[in-house]
Amino acid sequence: MADTLLELTNVETAYGRSQVLFGVSFAIAAGQMVTLMGRNGMGKTTTVRSIMGLTPARSGSIRFRGEEIAALAPYRIAQRGLGLVPEGRRIFPNLTVRENLLATAAPKPDGWTLDKVHALFPRLAERASSLGNQLSGGEQQMLAIGRALMTNPELLILDEATEGLAPMVRAEIWNCLTRLKQAGQSILVIDKNVEALIRIADHHHLIERGRIVWSGTSRDLGGAPELQHRYLGV
């Protein structure tokens, strides 16, 4: 793949004796928006945790810009340029919105700043002095995305991007991701909203019981309702 950013090859991951991932392989090119989809419990979050070093892969290769990162500590992986918006958001509840955004910021020339994040999510500017635990679920997700962007990642990873959010907020998140993609941001997104993902993502991978069972374009997936029903329950 031209200008491959992230490449997983035969990744196997286990929790103790319980193996979850069985030879997971896929790649993301620079500037692409790629999805990982599947029913609950099929290995999506474990794949993300393996990429980020939070649950290290037992075998296989995880390369970022051609460099093996599978054995690195999570903070080293983040420093390489991977920004995670974790499932459940996990913002700092006792810090203000502004403090959350600045806590892990990694300034970069022409990169993300408070002003740019506020332009993307005006609501965060309005709530700048509010504590994290005073925000709605939608505001917390905006903050989690903003916080990840403030690290100026080469690859942004969103685990359950719109889970539990109201339809209007979901639409705002999808609009935000569309704008990021148009600006050239590389993105790996996990979510259950197939219709929205087909509309904005380049490539999709379906995971079933820890194995990638199908990969293809939005056009391919959109034209295969039986595939959506079989692996996604749509």
C-alpha positions in Angstrom: 0.0 0.0 0.0 1.4 3.4 -1.0 2.6 5.4 2.0 1.4 2.9 4.6 1.0 4.5 8.0 -0.1 1.6 10.2 0.3 -2.1 9.3 -0.8 -5.1 11.4 0.4 -8.5 10.4 -0.9 -11.8 11.9 -1.5 -10.1 15.3 -2.5 -12.5 18.1 -3.5 -11.2 21.5 -4.7 -12.9 24.7 -5.9 -12.1 28.2 -4.1 -14.8 30.2 -5.1 -18.1 28.6 -8.0 -16.6 26.8 -7.0 -15.8 23.2 -9.0 -13.0 21.6 -7.2 -12.1 18.3 -6.3 -14.7 15.8 -3.9 -13.5 13.1 -5.4 -10.0 12.6 -3.9 -8.2 9.5 -4.8 -4.9 7.9 -3.2 -1.6 6.9 -4.0 2.1 6.9 -2.5 4.5 4.4 -1.7 8.1 5.2 -4.8 10.2 4.7 -7.2 7.3 4.8 -10.2 6.8 7.0 -10.5 3.1 7.8 -13.1 1.3 10.0 -13.1 -1.8 12.1 -16.6 -3.2 12.6 -18.2 -6.2 14.2 -20.6 -7.2 16.9 -19.8 -6.7 20.6 -17.1 -9.0 22.0 -15.5 -9.8 18.6 -12.1 -8.2 19.3 -12.4 -4.6 18.1 -11.3 -2.9 21.4 -8.6 -5.6 21.9 -7.2 -4.7 18.5 -7.1 -1.1 19.5 -5.5 -2.0 22.9 -2.9 -4.1 21.0 -2.0 -1.2 18.7 -1.6 1.2 21.6 0.4 -1.3 23.7 -2.2 -1.4 26.4 -2.7 -5.2 25.9 0.5 -6.2 24.1 0.2 -8.6 21.2 1.5 -12.1 22.0 2.8 -12.5 18.4 2.7 -10.9 15.0 3.8 -7.4 13.9 2.5 -3.9 14.4 4.4 -1.4 12.4 3.9 2.4 12.3 5.6 4.2 9.5 7.6 1.1 8.9 8.9 0.9 12.5 7.9 -2.1 14.8 6.0 -0.7 17.8 4.5 -3.9 19.3 7.0 -4.1 22.1 6.9 -0.4 23.0 5.3 1.1 26.2 2.0 2.8 25.5 3.4 6.3 26.1 6.1 5.6 23.6 3.5 4.5 21.0 1.5 7.7 21.7 4.7 9.8 21.2 5.2 8.2 17.8 2.0 9.9 16.6 -1.0 7.8 17.6 -3.9 9.5 19.3 -6.6 7.5 21.0 -10.2 8.5 21.8 -11.0 5.5 24.1 -14.3 3.8 24.6 -16.0 5.4 27.5 -14.2 8.7 26.7 -12.1 8.7 30.0 -11.6 12.4 30.3 -10.2 13.9 33.5 -13.4 14.5 35.6 -11.8 17.0 38.0 -10.1 19.1 35.4 -11.7 21.9 33.4 -12.3 21.5 29.7 -9.4 23.8 29.1 -7.2 21.9 31.4 -8.2 18.6 29.8 -7.2 19.9 26.4 -3.8 21.1 27.6 -3.0 18.2 29.9 -1.4 16.0 27.3 -1.0 18.5 24.5 2.1 18.2 22.2 2.4 21.5 20.3 3.5 21.3 16.7 4.2 24.0 14.1 0.9 24.6 12.2 -0.7 21.9 14.4 -3.7 21.7 16.6 -4.2 24.5 19.2 -6.9 25.5 21.6 -8.3 27.9 19.0 -8.4 25.3 16.3 -10.2 22.8 18.6 -12.6 25.5 19.6 -13.3 26.2 16.0 -14.0 22.5 15.4 -16.2 22.2 18.6 -17.5 25.7 19.5 -19.3 24.1 22.5 -15.9 23.4 24.1 -15.1 27.1 24.0 -18.4 27.8 25.8 -17.6 25.2 28.4 -13.9 26.0 28.8 -14.1 26.5 32.6 -16.5 23.7 33.3 -15.2 20.5 35.0 -15.2 17.3 33.0 -17.8 15.7 35.2 -20.2 18.6 34.5 -20.4 17.9 30.8 -23.0 15.9 28.9 -22.0 12.7 27.2 -21.8 14.4 23.8 -19.7 17.2 25.2 -17.4 14.7 26.9 -16.9 12.9 23.5 -16.1 16.2 21.8 -13.6 16.9 24.6 -12.0 13.4 24.2 -11.6 14.0 20.5 -10.2 17.5 21.1 -7.8 16.2 23.7 -6.5 13.5 21.2 -6.1 16.2 18.5 -4.1 18.4 20.8 -1.4 15.7 20.8 -1.2 16.3 17.0 -1.4 12.7 16.1 -0.5 11.3 12.6 -3.2 8.6 13.2 -6.4 9.3 15.2 -8.1 6.2 16.6 -11.7 6.4 17.9 -13.1 3.4 19.8 -16.9 3.5 19.7 -17.0 7.0 18.3 -20.7 7.7 18.8 -21.9 5.0 21.3 -24.7 6.2 23.6 -25.0 9.7 22.0 -28.1 11.5 20.9 -28.8 11.5 17.2 -28.0 15.3 16.8 -24.7 14.8 18.7 -23.8 11.8 16.6 -24.4 13.9 13.4 -22.0 16.5 14.8 -19.3 13.9 15.5 -19.7 12.5 11.9 -19.5 16.0 10.5 -16.3 16.6 12.6 -14.7 13.4 11.3 -15.6 14.3 7.7 -13.8 17.6 8.1 -10.8 16.0 9.7 -10.6 13.5 6.8 -10.9 16.3 4.2 -8.0 18.0 6.0 -5.9 14.9 5.5 -6.1 13.4 8.9 -5.6 9.6 9.0 -8.3 7.9 11.0 -9.2 4.5 12.4 -12.7 4.4 13.6 -14.8 1.8 15.4 -18.5 2.3 15.5 -21.8 0.6 14.8 -23.3 3.2 12.5 -22.8 1.5 9.2 -24.7 4.0 7.2 -22.6 6.9 8.4 -19.3 5.0 8.0 -20.1 3.9 4.4 -20.7 7.5 3.6 -17.4 8.9 4.9 -14.8 6.1 5.2 -12.5 4.8 2.5 -12.1 1.2 3.6 -13.7 -1.3 6.0 -12.7 -4.4 7.9 -15.2 -6.7 9.5 -14.1 -8.7 12.5 -15.7 -11.9 13.8 -14.4 -13.8 16.8 -11.0 -12.3 16.6 -10.4 -12.7 12.8 -10.8 -10.3 9.9 -13.5 -12.0 7.8 -14.0 -9.3 5.2 -12.3 -6.2 3.9 -13.4 -3.8 1.1 -14.5 -0.3 0.1 -17.6 1.6 1.0 -19.0 0.8 -2.4 -18.4 -2.9 -1.8 -20.0 -2.9 1.7 -22.9 -0.7 0.7 -23.8 -3.1 -2.0 -23.7 -6.1 0.3 -26.7 -6.0 2.7 -26.4 -9.7 3.4 -22.8 -9.1 4.6 -23.9 -6.3 6.9 -26.6 -8.5 8.3 -24.3 -11.5 8.8 -21.5 -9.8 10.6 -23.0 -6.6 11.9 -26.6 -7.5 12.6 -27.8 -4.6 10.4 
